[in-house]
């Protein structure tokens, strides 16, 4: 019992923290980024604040020295008031030695005693004396109460005497500044963390919302609801995914519909000839068996119905093998015009018996690479469809056109035509236009699907132009090749 409860608890914990979900990933990424940012800020302030401060301070000292020197050369009294002001505002110790006289302007806040900087001054003055340069500076680091400081000294030549200017700048950021900076950092860190958490939350909700919506729709689809609509509003990628899923769902629905249709059609198509075969066989047994003429006529009906059944089953097998890419092609170079002529000739008998007007307009020989038998099957299918769907206007035209490196085959009829909104579907398997059902024309809707598969295997272009009530033009186009050498020699020999 306790074991079960434990399992349930761990399962619900797993559900709560799904580390691979978009929400958690975004949330974690933002938190890590924010923490990193805060750490960088704190690191910078802790490790580099002093060096930043030192650099800024020495630049300030150099600038101050230049100004003071220039002022001293101009006017000594205004120099003094400038020195007092600068020392006060910039926390500097300024001293000038004019001959034996020393003037000190001490603006350092720390009360270090009157001669606190005495040793610094004598050191830098000695350094200046031994240096060929007109100014020297050094940074003194010690842990005494005075702390680190920048010590500067330079000669100022005015009125023929050399005076020495010394500036000492304590190198520690004053505690108030440091405290303000730290306080600011605490606020900044807090704001960064809160803002990134809010942002991560908003972003993850916005990102996962369309995905969750799509998942819900997909679950509905998998439960058999084909009317479901995929809505990926929000992002381009989710919109594209939704579009692809809507298309897939539409295709599934279509296939489902056609499959239901074909089961109905095939059962009907199988039932009619089987009933016919059975009733004619019974008729032979019961009635016409002894009359050779009538018996033969009944047997012919049985044979024709068997052929029909055979065609139906063969078509279904062809579609299935084309679909599974299980077709072996016997590729050869042959004259398409010649192959089309034999198709035309095979329909002549039917044309005269059924009263069809069938015309053949060939072009010059056009050699193509392909499976002659299968291409013949394609052309035969076009022509037999033309016969089937030519209605009362029994006119059929087989036309071949040759242009540079291309040959086009057309099978034109002036029959029932195809409604504009259905024309795109005639190549789909099991598709039969609405007009067929009304007219009761027999068919399986598999012929053009087989043709499409075969033409695709040949890399041929194909299409149909049609107008309802006016007729159709089914065509395909293939690349031509050079006449094979063997045929040329055969012809010469002939
Ligand atoms: P079917 O066995 O029904 O003829 P097909 O795959 O050969 O199957 O053709 C699919 C559908 O295309 C037909 O049912 C018919 O509606 C339409 N079709 C094909 N050829 C023609 C044509 N020449 N004229 C009008 N409609 C045609």
Boltz pocket constraint, residues with backbone or C-beta under 6 A from the ligand:
constraints:
  - pocket:
      binder: B
      contacts: [[A, 381], [A, 382], [A, 385], [A, 386], [A, 388], [A, 389], [A, 390], [A, 413], [A, 415], [A, 416], [A, 417], [A, 418], [A, 426], [A, 428], [A, 431], [A, 432], [A, 433], [A, 434], [A, 436], [A, 442], [A, 443], [A, 444], [A, 445], [A, 446], [A, 447], [A, 448], [A, 449], [A, 471], [A, 472]]
      max_distance: 6.0
